[in-house]
Amino acid sequence: MSDALDRLEAHAEILKLARVLGTDPERFAFLHDVPAADLRKLREQVTDTLFDANLGALRRMAAASRLLPAAALAGIAEKAFGPLLAARMAGLVDAGRGVEIAGRLSPAFLADVAAELDPRRAAHIVAKLPTSTVTAVSGELRRREDWITLGRFVGQVPDEVAAVGLSVLDDVAVLRVAFLLDDKGKAGFLLGTLPESRYAGIVLAAHENDLWYALFDLLARLDAAHHERLAPTAASLAADVRAAAAEQARDLGLLDTLGPLRDAFLS
């Protein structure tokens, strides 16, 4: 990975670490020179510490919950447990039971729970949720502009589930979620969920919303085949947009990583 990409990924990791700790990302400005891989390891260790606290009590609660009907347990979760405790317990119930309970919860509460979940622990449930539930919760997270939660789940669930969630995103949201992907190897998959007719809109969204860093973080992680497919769209953009793209990519230190896209932006 280039130094430029590592700096961008470190910035994304700081945003996600601040979310886990419930604090302002600016408090972690001193971490910007730490390698992204080390920041990710720190975030995962913090998450594990938080989720494993009181694990014995949580396991006993999860075992006791098997005695209650799913409808009753859903009511208790939404009115008494709250999203944080529900998220902690989600990883301790089996997939079928988790899906049954989730089907009785409102999309708003499920979005609250999703924001508190560790996707590594709850992927077995999320992967089996009905398409309608995934769409509703993704739409609620989009409305809240919770790009971190959406980005965390893309790499932790089957592609077909992730594609459903991504289908509700507009061009600006695609860029914001792409920047915050936990698994940057999913960049090509994310772009592949979009029709080619949206490619120009993605670039224009970066131009109009000061999201060049997110666009070039995404583009620099794509392979040569993706660059070839995107090049005609880039070349067809207005001259001022192409010029701005080339300037921003150069400033980020990523222009020369873009292959045919570089030539298209410079044309």
N, C-alpha and C positions, 0 to 999 in steps of 0.2 A: 504494500500500500504506500502511496506517495505521502510525503509530509503534509501536503495540502489537504489530502483526503483525511488523514489522521486528525488534523486540526479541526476539520468540520465534524468528524465523528466524535471527537472529544467534547465539542460544544453540545452536541445532541445528548451525550452521556451525562453531562452536567445538568441539563434540563431534566432528564429522567431521574437522576439521583435526588435533585431538589424535590421532585414530586414524591418520591418514596418517603422522604423525610419531612414533607409538608412545610417546606420553607422556600424562601426566595432564591432563585438561581444565582443572583448577584453575590450571595454570601459565599459562593464557591468559585469566585473569579480567580482565586489563587491557584486553582487546579487546572487552568487552561493549558499549561505546558506539560501536564501529565499525559502519557500515552493513553489513547482511547481504550486499549485492551485492559490497562490497569484500572481505569475508571469503571469499566464494565464489571470487572471482578469485584471491585469495592461495592458497587451497587447490588450485585447479586448476594454478596456476603451480608450486607445490611438487610436486604429483603429476607434472606434465610433467618437471620437473627430475629426479625420482627415476627415472622410467621411461625417460628418454632417456640416462641415464648408461650408458656402455659399450654404446651402441646398435650400434656397428659389430660388436663381438664377438657380441652377441646375434643380429644378422642372420646372421652366419656360422654360428652354432650352429643357427639355424632352417633355413638352407639345407642344412646337413649332415644335419639330422634327416630330410630327405626321402628319404634313402637307406636308412633303417631301417624295418622293418615297424612298424605302429602298436602292436602288442602289445609289442614290444621297447621301443619308445620310452615307452610308458605305464609299463612296469616301471622304466625308468631315471628317469623323472620322479618317480615315487613314492619310489624307494629312494635316488636319488642327487641329483637336482636339488633336490627340496623344493618347497614351494608358492610361495615367493617367486620363484625363478628360473622356475618353470613359468608363473607369472602374467605375468612380464615378457615371456616368449616367446610367450604366447598371442596377442597382437596382431600377431605377425609371421608367423603361419601362416594358410593359407586356411581357409575355413569347413568345407569337407568334411573336410579332414585333422584339424582341431581337434575336430570332432564324433566322428570315428572314434577318436581317442586318448581323448577324454573317456569314451566308451562302455566303455573298458577300465580306468577308474580307479574307485576306491571312492567312494561318496558322502561319506565323511568327508574324504578327500583333496581332492575337488572343492570341498567347503565351505571347506577351508583355502585353496585357490587363489582361490576367489571373494572371500574376505576381503582378498586381496592385489591383486586385479585392479583396473584402471581400466576401468569399464564402457564408457566411450567407445571404447576400443580393442578390446574383446572382444565387443561386442554382436553382431557378425556371426556369431560362434560360438554364443553363448548363444541367439540367436533360432532356431537350427536344432536345438537339443537336443531329444531325445524328451521327451514329457510325463512319462514315468516318471522320467527323470533329473532334470528340473526339480523334480518333487514330492519326490523323495528328498533332493535337496540343500537345498531350502527347508525340509523337515522337520528336517534336521540343523542348519541355521542357526537355526531356531526353538528347537530343543533347547538350543543354545548361547546363546540370547538375543542373537544378533547382529543387532540391528535395523538398525544402520547399513548393513551389506552388503545386506540385503533392501531397504531404502529406496533405496539407490543404483541398484539394477537396475530398479526399477519404471518409471522414465522412460527407460530406455535400450534396452528390448526391446519387441517387438510386444505389443500389449495382450493377445492370447490367451496369450502366454507368461507375462506378468506375472500374469494371472488365475489360471493354474495354480499359480504360486508363492504367491499370496495365499490360495488356497483352504485351505491347511493352518494358517492363523493363527486363534487364538482371539481373544476380544474385547480382552483386554489387549494382545496382540501387534499387533492392527490399529492401536490407538492409538499404540503406540510406533513402529511402522513409518511411519505417516502423518506423525508429527512429524518424522521424519528423511528424508522423501522429498527426493530431489535436485530433482525437478520438482514443485513445489507445485501446478502446473496439473493434476496427476493426482489431486488430492484427490477430485474428483467420480467419476472412474473407479474409484478404490479403493473408495469407498462403494458404487458401482454393482455391484461384484462380490459384495456381500452381499445376502441376502434381507432384506426388510423386517422379518421376524420377529426379526432380530438387532439392530435399531436400539436397542431398550430396553436390551439387554445391553451395548451400547457405552457408553451413558450410565452405567449402573450400574458398569461396569468403571472408568470415570473417578472415580466417587464413592467406590468401595471401595479404589482403589489410588493415590489422590492424583495422578490424571492429568488433572485439569481443564484444565491448560495445553495438553495434547495434544489433548483433545476440542475446545476452542474454537479452537485453531489450525486444526484440520480444518474445523469448522463455518463459521468466518469466511471460508473460501476457497471455499465452495460458492455456487452461484447461487440466485436466488430460487425456482426450481422445486424444487431440492433442499430448501430450507427449508420449502416448502409441504408436501412429502411427509413430512418429519420432524416437523412440528408436532403432528399427532395423537398420535404416540408420546410426544413430550415432555409433552403435556398429560395423558397417561394415567399418568404416573409418580407415585409417592407424593409427598405434599406436602413432606415433608422433603427429598427428593431434588431436587424442583423449586426449592425455596428455596435449597438449597446451590448448585445450578447457577447460579441468578441472581446470587447473591452472588459466586461465583468469576468469572463472566463480567464482572461490574461491576468487580471488583478488577483484572482483566486489561485493562480498558478496551475490551472487545469486546461488551458486552451490546447496545449500540445498532446493531451491525452484523448482528444475527441476524434481523431482520424478524419474521415470524410466530413464529419460535422464541422470540424475546424475550417475546412475549405469552404463549406457552405456559408458559414457565418462571416467569413472574410471576403466572400465574393461581392 
